[in-house]
């Protein structure tokens, strides 16, 4: 507890000044600077605004406005609080708060209702006499206290304190994470305790400098003896000159961020990033350690007015620290993710059979190393190294680093040291330089793409066994290659003649449809799919078969091959998809890599989505439990952003016309991507330049009704009316399905059920029980908003539905959703369109669900 003003003359004088300020100074200040002659008292409005209004500092409430905190947030997103001063000591009311600078340069937050008790202080006072100081909120989000000095008639500013040196749960552009080797100070993050509690939580994000530096997430838990126990939950892998070893995605963000790593002996070890200027606009991003111990890189998406998640760590099971134990290696694509490094076997086979690999692996053959004597070591011929390729390097705590050594020298040193178990390049640039050596167990190794080479020390006998196996494989491969070359040479002339003939026939037929779509040779596609091997099949439908493939450069792809039995319908969809998706580039749309036309073959090549389709999760009783509310919300926003791009931001605005759970695919990071543009339609009208509302409500009529029952809007199913609101209706249905974990179908009318619960003020009963128990008040509020927005999207009249841009604002709490009207409630056991007109319905089973193509004929 701080001293009262009556206990110290200096504090008493300060209190008198601040009390006078409290009654005389307005509740808010519009500038970016606070001086000692002015203080800020009370009020809920922002108190300091950065020069370009990028950030604001002020009081914000939590816990239903019962607790108030001094913090900094993005102006465009007030909910994105990036720094909190009084994390553990909230104010009860905003009106009693006083923010001021002391005579010695400390920034203090006082509570007038508690006799001006100091709630928080920067403790930045200069030594000795009073100093002229001021506090500034900068455009990078840094709150700085500077003191003015006069040296040699030149005025200089000395930084007394800055918020960047005291992060809370967020890193911003320009902030450092790491350690000051001179003072021992750590620049690290600590999570909030809860969504309504910014006090330090269970997780910390710190840099380990005892070896090759890497970033770790630690979790502290209470124990019976009253002392907290800490355990590591995630690590990034060491810095390798380009990126952290376990985050290969960093290289794909180089056009958006500049990454810097500093390792200055005796000074500091630190990592920082800086937002770049992209398309003439300054990026805005943040890296957040949330209450669950998950790291997220969030980027502000201006057009959708929402945050996009660009990276999450841990990304999957294999990022769980030490999952496979010592000398184990994790591979997330395998059914059994843990295996032992070559030359090692499970310590406890019984535990491994029960899928518990934490005990790790032990050597099959002991090393033949020998030490010549105390302090002397000799190189031993019997041992060698097995190259484990494409991995995130093991934990580097306790490793030895020599940045000046060559990789060859590193290997010789490791052999000469009787304790060395592995080595790797410290810097991957230029083919690999520098030296990192491990002594002891190799822990937390996993395969990543692209990864690094790790040289693991093995006994000679284990290396020879590996060499013999490789030689046998090489002989077989050589024989097979020779035979293949023979066949190839015999057929080469015929192939070239047929290719020339096909090219002359196909060029006029396809015109300009493929100018924007790269093409693949059929031989490349065949090689990638092992000759369209049935074992690589991942989906099947009326269009044809979808195969998983791997190109020669290692890239995984999804190959969609037109069915020979349904050439006419499939060819139309093939042409439409090439024309549509080749023009599209967006994070939330599946990317078409190219196509192949060879004789009668029609093939599309897409980016591979490792988590398949959304319906495989939300409609599966076991798998949907793995979809947390946070993940579901990211999927919802991702689909919404994709639709906004289609409707208004792409070069050729278009309607998808078949949005459903089966056509939302999920990548390895669970990022949602809209797929299947076989029946999409470019949409333009005379009102395309009017307003967004006019554009979304404009429509046309089609004679061909295609889509999926349960997702089709009533005006489209019954009258063929085509508009952007058709997609909005489908999105509303999908939104309710994601929230509830149930399918809208004939046997269960999800829309009618959701409306009944909404009318009875019981909306949250719709929320999937598998996630309901893990949701806090903030998540429950989000779910209620999603249900309300979903009902707005499925209203009967297209003019009553909000455009997708407004939907995103509602979901992001940038705009309050209105009250929906009663939607069209269909009889559960019949198709509403079938009641009015004759229906011919064809159900085509696909790899990710069902596509219903319905032809309507008047009676």
N, C-alpha and C positions, 0 to 999 in steps of 0.2 A: 504494500500500500504506500502511495506517495505521501510526502509530508504535506500538511495543510499550510496555507499561506501564513498563518499565525506562528508557525514553527520556524520560519526562516524569513529574515527581513527582505532578502533579495526576491524570494518567491512571492512575498506579500506585495512588494512593489510591482512585480510583473502581473500579479493578479488584478491590482487596481487598474493598470493600463488596459488589460484585456477585458475587464468588466466594462470599462468606459467604451471600448471598441464594440463590445457585444451589444450595447444599447444604441450606439451611434452609427455603426457601419451597416450598410445594406446587407441583405441575406445572401447575395451572390455577387461574384466579381466576374467581369467579362474578359479580363486579360489573361495572359499566360504567365504573369510574374506576380509573386507575393513579396512585399518588402517588410522591413522591421517596423516601418511607420504605419502599416496597415495590417489588419487581421481580417479573417473571414469568420463570420458568425452565423450559425444556424441555417435553416432553409434546406429544401430538398433539391434545389436546382444545382447543376454543375458549378463549381466554384472557380476552377481554372480551366482554360481552353487553350490547347496548343496553337501556335501561330497560324497554321493552316487548317485548324479544326479537325485534325485527324484523331486526337485523343482528348478526353476530358477527365478531370479529377473532381470528385465530389462525394457526397454521401449517397449510399444506396441501401435499400432495405432487404432483409431476408426474414424467413420464418413468419410470414403473414404480417410484415411491417412491424414486428415486435423487436427486431434487432437491426441496428444501423451501423454501417461500416464506412470508413474512408477508403476510397479505391480509385483506380484508373480504368477506363474502358474505351473501346472504340466508339467514336461518334456515330458511325453508321450502324453499330450493333451494341446498344447499351447492355445487353445481356452478357456480352463477352468481356467480363471483368478480367483484367490482366495482372492486377497487383492490388493487394489489400494491406493497409497499414495496421490497423488494430484487429488483427486476425482473431485473437483470443479474448479481447475485451470490447464487446460491442457496446454501443450507446443505446439507451432505451428510447430516446426521442431525438430527432434531428435538430430541434430548436435549441437544445442546450449545448451544441458543439461549437467550439472555438478553435480555429486553426491559425497559428501565429509563429513568428520567428523570434527567438530569444536574442538578447543582446550579444551572446557569444555564438550565435549561428546555429542553434538547434531548432529544428522544425518540431513543434509540439501540437498535439491534439488534446484539448482540455474539455472537461465536462462541467459546465456551469451549474448544473443541478446537484453536483457533488462537491461543492466548494472549490471549483476549478481544479479538480483532481486531474493529474496527467494520465490520460488514457493510453497515449502512445507518444514516443519521442524518437527522433532520428539519432539522438546522441552524437550529433556531429559538431559539438562545440569545439572551437579552436582553443588551444592552450593559451593561458595568459589573459590579457585584457580583452575588452569587448572588441568586436569586429563588425564592420559593415557588411551585411550579407543579404542575399535575396534567393528566393526559391523560384525555379522556372520549370514549367512543363513543356518539354520539347516535342517536336513532331514525330519522333521515333518512340514516344511513350515513356521516355526517361524523365523522372522527377529529380531535378538537380538542385542542391544547395551550394551556391558559390559565394566566396568571399573576395571582395575587391582589395587589391594591394597596390602600392606605388613603389616600383623598383626602378631606379635610375630614370626618374621622371616619366616612366612608361606604365600606364595602368594595365594590370593583368588580373585575370580571374583565376582563383584557386578553388578547385572542387573540394568542398568539405564532406559531402555525402551525396550519394545518388541511388535511386531505387534499383537501377540495373545491377548494382552490387549486392542487392538483397532481394532476389526473386522470390515469388511465392509459388504458384503452380504453373506459371506460363513463361516461356522464352519468347522474346520478340526479336525482330531483325536488329542485329548489332549487339545483342546481349551475349555474354560469355558463359559457357559451362566449363568447369574445370577447377583448377587450384592455383592459388598464388603461392609459389614456393618460398617466397621471402617472408610472408606473414603467416602462412598456413591457412589462409582464408579459403573457403570453398564457395564456388558459385554453383549452386544446385537448386533443384526444385523439391517442394514437398506438396503432396496432394491436399485438397480440401478433405475435411473429415466427412462431409456429406454435402448434398446439393444446397442445403440451407445453412451450412456451417463451414466457414472458410478457415477455421482453426486447423493447424497442421494435422494431417491425417496419417494413415498407416504407411504410406508409400513415399519413398525418396528416390530422386533421380540424380545420381552423383557420378563423377568421373573417378575411376580407379587408376592411379598413377604408379602403382607398384608393379612395374613391368611395361609392356607396350600398352599405352593408355587406351582405355575403352570406357564406355558409359554403361552404368548398371542401374537397374531398378531394384530397390530393397523394400521388403515389407517387414514392419515391426509388429509383433503380436504380444499380448500380455501373457505372462506365465504365473504359475502358482506362487513363486517366491517374490512376486511384485516387480521383478525386473523384466523389461521388455526383451524379447528375443527377435533378432533380425535374421531374415533369410533372403537370399537373392532370388528374384523371380524372372528376370530378363536381362539380357546384355546385348549390346550392339555389335560386338566383335571389335577388334582393334582397328585403328586408322591405318590405311594401307597406301597413303599418298594421294588417293583419289576420293575415297569414301570409307565409311565404316564397313568392315568385312562382311557383316551380316545384313547390311542394308544396300543391296545392289541397285535398288530403285533410285538412289540418290543421283546416279549418273543421268537418269532420264529427266531430272528436274533442273539441270544446269542452265537451261534457258530462262528459268524462273528465279533461281536462287544462286548466290555465290557462296560456296562453302570454304571456310578457312580453318586450318588447324595449326596451332602454334605449340612447339615443344622447345622451349628455350631453357636449358639447364640453369638452375639458380635463379630463374625469373618466374616463369609461369608455364603451365600446360593447360591449353584451353582450345575450345572449339566454338565457332560462331558461324552464323549464316546471315546473309544480307539479301533482302528482297530486291529484285531487279526491276527495271522499267520495261514493261512488255506492252507493245502496241501503243506507246506514248503515255501509258498510265502506270503509276507506281503500284506494284503488287502490295497487298496487305495480307500478312500471314501470321500465324502463331503456332507454337508447339506446346501442347497442354498435357500435363500429367493428371489424369482424372482420378476420381475417388476409387476406382477399381484397379488402379495400377497400370492402366493402359496409356501409352504415349500416342498422341495424335498430332499430325501436321494438318492444320486447317488453313484453307485459302479462301479469301472473300471473293465470291462470285457476284460482281456488280449487277449484271443483267437479271439474275434471279434473286438478288438481295438476300443471299444466304451463304453460309459457310460450307465449303466442299471439303471432304476428308481426302487428302492426297496420300497419306501414309499412316499406318497403324502398327504399333509394336507392343506386345508380340502379335504377329500376324496369324499364326496357326499353332498347332500342338508342338511342333518341333522348335518353336521359340521359347517353350517352357524351359527354364534353366535346369540343366542336369537331368533331363528326362530319361536319357539312355545311359546314364552313369559313366564311369571312367572307361575310356577307350571304346565307348559306344558311339555310333553315328546315326543320326535321325534323318529319315527321308519321308516327307509328308505324303508323297504320291504312292507309297507302298501300303498294302493292306496292314502289314505289321511294320510300324514306322521305325522301330529300333533294330539295328543289327550291329555286329561287332566289326571293328576294323580288321582287315586281313591280318592273319597271324594271331588273332585273339578269339576267345570263345567265352560264352556267358559264365560268370562266376557261379550262378545258381540257375541251372537249366529249368528247375521246377518253377521258380519265380517268373522266368521269361515265358514259360508256357502259359502262365496266368496273366501275361501282358504287363508284368511289373519288371521293368528293366533298370530300375534305379540302382541295383547292385553292381551294374556295369560288367565289364569283361576283363579276363585275365589272359596273359600270354600263353600260347600253346607251347612254345619253346623258349626257355630262358635265354637271355642275351649272353653271348660269349665274351663280354667285355672283361678286361683285366686292368687293374691299376698297378703301375710299377712300384709305387710306394707312396709314403706320405708326401703330399704336395706334388707328386709326379704322376703323369698320365701318359699312356702310350696308345697309339692307334692300333686297332685290332682288325685283322682282315676278315674275321668270321662274320661280323655284322655288316648290314647294309641298310638301304632305305627303300620302303615301298611308297609310291606316290599316290596319295589319296587326292583325287582331282575334284575341283568344283565344290569346295566347302567353305563354310564360315569357320574361320580359324578357332581353335579351342580357347578356353579362358586363358588370359595372358597374365593373371596375377602371379607374380614371382618369376616371370620369364625374364630373359636377358636380351637386350636389344643393342645392336651395333649398326648404326645407320651407314657407316663407312665401309663395311665388309661387302664382298661379292657373295653371290649365292653359292658358288663353288667353295669358297673359303668357309662359308657357314657350315656346309656339309662336313668338311674336314675337321673343323673345330668340334662339331657334335660327335663325330666318331672318336675323337681324341679325349673326350670327356666321358668318364665312366657313368655319369649320372644323366647324360642327355638322352631324351626319349624322342625328340622330334625337332624339326626346324622348318622355317618358311621365310619367304622374302618379306622384308619390312615395308617395301615400297614396290607396288606392282608395275610402275611406269618403266618403260624401256626394257621390258622383258623380265623385270624383277631384280631389285638390288636391295642391299641391306640385309640384316640377319636378325631373326627372332628365334631364340632357342627355348625349348621347354625342358624342365627337369622334374620328372614325376608323372602323375596321371594326366591324361588329356581328357578334359571335361567339356561338355556342352558343344560338341561338334555336330554340324548338320550340313546337308547338301543344300546349296542355293545356286541360282542361275542368274548371272554368271558368278562363279566362285573362284577360290584360290587353290593353289597346289600346296598340300601339306606333306612333308617328307617324314614318314614314321619309321623309326628304327626297328628293324626286325633281325632275328637270327638268320644265319646263312641258309639253314635247311628250309625255313619258311619261304625265303626269297627264291630258292631253287625250285621249290614246288610251284610257286607262282610263275616262274620263268618257263618251266616245262609245259604248264597249262597254256600259257600264252603262245609258245611255239607250236603246240598242237593246233590251237585255234588258227594260228597264222598259216599253217600248211593247208588246212581245210579251206581257209579263205582264198589262198592262192590258187588251189585247184578249181574252186568254184568260179573265181574271177576269170581264169583262163578259159573255162568252158563258156562262160557268158560272153567273153570277148569274141570267141569263135562264132557263136551264134549271131552276135551283133554284126560282125564283119560280113557274114553271109547275107544278112537282111538289110544292110545299110543302103544299098542302091535302090531297092524296092521302096524302102521307107521314104527316101528323099523324093522319089517320083510321086508317091502318093501324097506327100505333104504339099508339094507344089500344086498338084491338082486340086486338093481340098481348099488351099488358100485362094485359088482363082475362083472357086465356086462360092466360098463363104463371104468374101469381102463385100459384094453388093448386097447380100442378104441382111447383114447386121448393121450396115451403115455406120452412123456415128455413135451408136449406143455404147461402144467400149473405149471411146477416146480417153475417158477418165479412169478406166479400170485396168490395172496391170494384168497381163496374161501369163499363165504358166503352161509349160509343155506337159503333155500327158505323162511322159516318162518320169518327170519330177514328182507328179502327184502319185503315180503308182509306187515309186520308191518310198515316198513319205508314208504311205499307208500299207506298206508290205504287200503290194498288189491287191489293194482293197480286201485285205484279210478279214474274215468274219470276226476274228478276235479283237479287231480294232473298231468294230461297230459300236457306236454310242447312241444311235437314234435311228428311228425308222418311221416313215409316214407316207402319205399319198404322193408327196413330191419325190421321194426316193429314200436313200439311206445316207446317214451322216456317220463319217468315220473320224477317229482321232488319228492325226498324223504328225510326223516330225520331219521338218525340212533338213537339208544337208547342213545348215548352219546351226542346227539344234533347236530352232524355234518350233514350238508345238502349235498345231493348227487344227481346225475343224473343217473337214472336207464334205460338202453336200453334193451328192451325185444324183442327177435326174433319173427317175425311174423309167425304165423302158416300157412299162405297162401303162403309164399315164403321160405319154409324151406331150399331148396337146395342151392339157391343163398345166402340166409342169413347165412346159416351154414358155407359156405366157407369164407364169410366176417368175421363172428364171430371168426373162427379159426385163420384167418390171423391177425385180430386185437389183439387177445390175444397174439399171438406169437410175433407181432411187438412191440406193445406199452408197454408190460410188461418189455421189455428190456431198455426202454427209461426213463430218468429222466432229465428234463430240465425245466427251468422257463417258457419257451415259448411253451411248449407242454402240452396238456391236460393230466392230470395224471389219469391212470387207477388204481382204488383202489382195484378192485377184480372182480371176476366173479362167476357165479352160474350155475351149471348143475344139473338139477333135472328132471329125466324122460326125457320128450321131451322138457323141458324148457331150453332155452339158454339165459342168462342174463349177461350184463356187467354193472359194477358200476363205475362211474366216479366222479371226483370232480365236484361240482356244480358251474356253471358259471352264476352269477346273471344277467349279462347284455346280455345274449344270444349271438347271432352271429353278426358278423360285417355287413353282408348284411342288417340286420334289421335296421342299422343306416344309412349307406351311400346311400342306395337306397330308403330311405323313405324321402319324401320332408320335413316333419316336424322334424324328429329326427336328420337328418344329420347336422342341424344347431347347434346342441349341441356338435358336434365334432369339437373342436378348432383345429387350425393348429398344436399346440404343441401336442395335443392328437393323431392326425393323424400321426405325425412324430414318436411318441413313438410306435404306432401300427406297422408302416412300419418297424422300426428297430427291434421290437420284432419278427415279422414274419421272418425277414432276419436272426436273430440270431438262431431261431429255425431250419431253413433250414441248416445253417452252421453246427449245431450240428448233424442233420440227415446225411448230406453229408460227414462229415469228422471227427467229434469229438466223436460220439457215439461208443459203443462197436461193433455194427453191422451197418455199414453205409448202408443207404437205401434211396430210392426214394419214395416220398409221392404219386405222380401220380394223385392226385385230389385236388391240392391246389386251393382254390377259396374263395370268401368272405363268403360263407355259412359255410365253414369249418374252419374259424377263429373265435374262441369264445373269449368273453371278460369277465373278472372277475369284481368284485366290484370296483376295482381300475383302470378299463379299460386297464388292462394288456392283451395283445394279446396272445392267446394260439392256436396252430395248433391242429386240431382234425380230427377224422375219418380216421383211418389207415386201413380201410377195404380192400383197393386195393393197399396198399403200398407194396413195394418189396425190400427185402434185395439185395444189389448190390455189387458184388465183381468181380474183373477182374484181369487179369495178370498185369495190370498197376496200381494196387491199391497201390503199393509201389513206383511208379515212382515219379511223381510230381503232385502237385495239378492240374496243367493244364491238364496233361495227364489223371488224374483220372476223371476229370469232362468231358472230351471229349470222354472217352471210352464209348462203347455202346454195346447193344445186341438187338436181335429181338424177339418180342413176337407175337404170333398168336391171342392173345385175346386183343383187343383194348377196354379199359375202361377209362372213364373220363367224362368231361363236355365240351360241345361245348362252344367255346369262350376262353377257357383256355388251350386247347390242342395245343402243338407245331406241326408245319406242318409235321416234319419228323416222329412224332409219329402217328398222325392222318392218314397219307397217306401211311406210310411204316412200322409202328409198331416198329420203332427204339426207344429203351429205353435207356436213359442216365440221368445223373444228370442235364443236360441242359434242360430236359423236365420240371423239377421243376423251373428252372431259367426263362423259358418262361412264365410259369403260374404266377410266382412272378411279372414279368414285367407287365402283364395284370392287376393283382391285384393292383400293385403300381399306375398305371394310373387311375384305378377306384377310389382308395382312394383319389387321388389328385383331380380328376374331379367330384366325386360324381355321376358318371353315369356308367351304366352297359355296358360292351362290349357284343353285341348280334347281331342277324341277322338284325334287323331293324336299328341298329346304330353301325357302325364299329368304335369303340373308337380308335383303333390303327391307322387307316387311318386318322382319324380326328386329333389325336395328332401329327402325322407326318406332316400333311399339315401345322399346326400351327408352328411346329418347323422349317420347311423349310422357312416359311415366317417371321421367327424371332418374332413370336407372341405366344410363348409357354405359357406364363402366362395367356392367355385367357382361357386355359383349366382349370385353378384353380377354384374350386367350388365357385360360387359367395357368398354363405352363410358365407365363412370364408375370402374371399379376402379382404374385407374392414377392417378387424381387423389385417391384417398382416403388419408388418413393413418391412423395407428394408432387414433385416436379414432373416425373414421368407419367403419373396418373393424369395430371392436367394436360400434358401433351396428348395422351390417348383420347381424352374427352374432346379435345380440339380436333383430332383426326376424325373421330366419328361424326362430329358436326359438319366438318368440311366434306366428308364422304357423302353425307345426306344432301348437302348443297349441290354436289356434282351430279346426283342422280334424280334431280327434280324433273318433272314431266316436260316442261317447256324449255327448249334450248336457251331462250333469252333469260331464264331464271338461273342458269348455271354460271358460275364464275369462270372467266378465262384462266388458263393455267398460270399465267404470271401472277394473278391475284391469289390463286391457290397457294403458291409458294409463300407469298407474304403472310397469308393466314397461318400456314403451318409453322412459319418462323416467328410468329407473334409480332409481325410488323403491321398487321392489319387485323382488326377484330372480325371474326366471321359473323354473318347475319344469321337469323333464325331460318332454318329450312322450312319449306312447305311440304305438305304430305306428298310423297312420291307416288308414281304409278305402282300399285300393289297388284301383282299378277297372281292368277290362280296357280298354286305350286305345281300341279300335275300336268299342266298343258302349256304349250307355246302360245304366247299372246297373239302372235301374228297368225298362227294356225287357226285361230277362232274366226278370222275374217276372210282369209284367202287360202287357197290350196297350197300345200307345202310339199316340195320334194326335197328331202334333207339327206345329205350325204355326210357321214361322220368319217373323217380320215384320221386314223391314229398316227401320231407323230412321236418322235423320241421324247418330247417334253410335255405331252398332254394330248388334247383332242382339238382338231380344227374342224368346225362345222361349216360347210359351204351350202347355203340355202338358196335355192332358186324359187322365186315366188311367182305364181300364176293366178290371175283373177278367175274366179268361178263364173 
